[in-house]
Amino acid sequence: MAEESQKWVLMVTAQTPTNIAVIKYWGKRDENLILAINDSISVTLDPAHLCTTTTVAVSPAFNQDRMWLNGKEISLSGGRYQNCLREIRARANDVEDEKRGIKITKNDWENLHVHIASYNNFPTAAGLASSAAGFACLVYSLAKLMNVQEDNGKLSAIARQGSGSACRSLYGGFVKWVMGKEENGSDSVAIQLVDEKHWDELVIIIAVVSSRQKETSSTSGMLETVETSALIEHRAKEVVPKRIIQMEEAIQKRDFATFTHLTCADSNQFHAVCLDTSPPIFYMNDTSHRIISCVEKWNRSEGTPQVAYTFDAGPNAVLIARNRTSAALLLQRLLFHFPPNSETDLNSYVIGDKSILKDAGIPEIKDVEALPPPPEIKDKVPVQKCKGEISYFICTRPGRGPVLISDESQALLNPDTGLPK
Ligand code: DP6
């Protein structure tokens, strides 16, 4: 293996997007392999605004596998990490760097240790599917480091064993996780339905809702639902299979009305099965409900839907607008109902693709104060303003799948020591 010098460090850096489900995964038929009780469909979010970057390194000088998340060392002893590491190592191949005189044979990988450093470009605590991007990036970068010759579909089945939703982050655009039938999970993989260019008018606005409440994790929440809810079986067997077919067609045809109808209904049904769990699980809060009302009212008044909403295991809203024009009109409504606190400036209140703010004619904070009530609420109930209920908005769009980062300066590990920079 390492001839003259034992000091070399070989590294790979990759970037992987996060995703948001429009037909939800909720419930497992195998807890260890992470096999779902229904298919699900997601949209991949632009990694420019939400992604995980991971550097993995190997060196004969390392004496154990180690990992750092956002600069802090974390334990790799959990079953999910161990399953991913084992599955990737089992598929490793020869690797040679002639220039540096490094040669690793297939069998060497069993005895070599890795260092992993991972960083999210969005707050982990915001509850924005950080585990999906995280496990997808871990598996993708290790596969590249170890010269694993499998396609992204096969890699998705490994990422799935880290976190179910992670398998869908191996592709850009719209992605389906096929639940599969096999007991060993070999056919429970992600497939790309369309790439990110297929429906590129869509604009996505995420409302990060302020919340003090500690939420039930997806893992334990879905286990409790499967054990106690009578509705979940009906959902998985009768409702979702039909919705999957309709959703695939809506995506192929860029049929926004059907897409919105299915996305909102599926989010609402997911939260209904949470409420049907004993004890009930509440992921959405009053702010989430207010956002739903605002969107429903506007869609209704327009006649044709302008925006779809979906909520995961937390109060944050993911709003998918049909195009830039409706995204700008949506942002006006959101800022009217949910203005920032007096100490927050607009620049940190709306992040990501800020050009939507310009489209909405709101370049400055004084423009927020001057926003008129949206026409659909005029002359009805007194206008309600909810300052401070939203932490910030992220403007983004559908995005691409994982990529390798060749620029060494972006690596998170030091190329000489293999320790975090
Ligand atoms: C509500 O993938 O986080 O976001 O497989 O136990 O790690 P584990 O759960 P996770 O669950 C995601 C649930 C969801 C819906 C979805 O992403 O499809």
Residues whose N, C-alpha, C, O or C-beta is under 5 A from the ligand:
A	BS01	DP6	A21 I23 K24 Y25 S40 G162 S163 G164 S165 A166 S218 T219 D312 A313
